[in-house]
Amino acid sequence: MIKLTLPLSHDAIVNLEAGDQVLLSGTIYTARDAAHKRLIGLLNEGKELPFDLVDQIIYYVGPTPNKPGEIFGSGGPTTSGRMDAYAPTLLDLGLKGMIGKGLRQQSVIDSIQKNEALYFGAIGGAGAYIKSCITSCEIIAFEDLGPEAIRKLEVKDFPLTVVIDSKGNDLYKLGKEKYLRGRTNG
């Protein structure tokens, strides 16, 4: 496991490869599709965003309500493809990483490569474990969206896999190709 502290340096980003396992610590933000739509709406209106995107990472999650005394509810990753229409714009504005699950469209992969960014995969179905990696949580925008409000999280040793690296290598494609090669050689 590679331990990383946010914000990620340029060297850290370009040296990570699809398939690398990391433990991420520092500040990340949450946003799902409704929040992404509002972010793009603010940009289209020439308004300021609720947080500076430069060098940040967005986690695609809508946590369950937290129980009394808990910092964060259960929060596994949501399907990233729902943010694909918005991701290239945010990457162009300086976003350096996204956390979710599932495939990304080629336009997102191209934008990740162009902007030297990363797409991390979190383990679906592990929301209860993931919440143990969150040390603080604050709603910073769009509170009316409930679980889809934008939150600022502090995380410690959040386990992730680099799915798409800054060179555009996609673990899903690489894994499939490796599997198919193995089937034809065996």
Secondary structure, 3 states (H helix, E strand, C coil): CEEEECCCCHHHHHHCCCCCEEEEEEEEEECCHHHHHHHHHHHHCCCCCCCCCCCCEEECCCCCCCCCCCCCCCCCCCEHHHHCCCHHHHHHCCCCEEEEECCCCHHHHHHHHHCCCEEEECCCCCHHHHHCCEEEEEEEECHHHHHHCEEEEEEEEEEEEEEECCCCCEHHHHHHHHHHHHHHHC
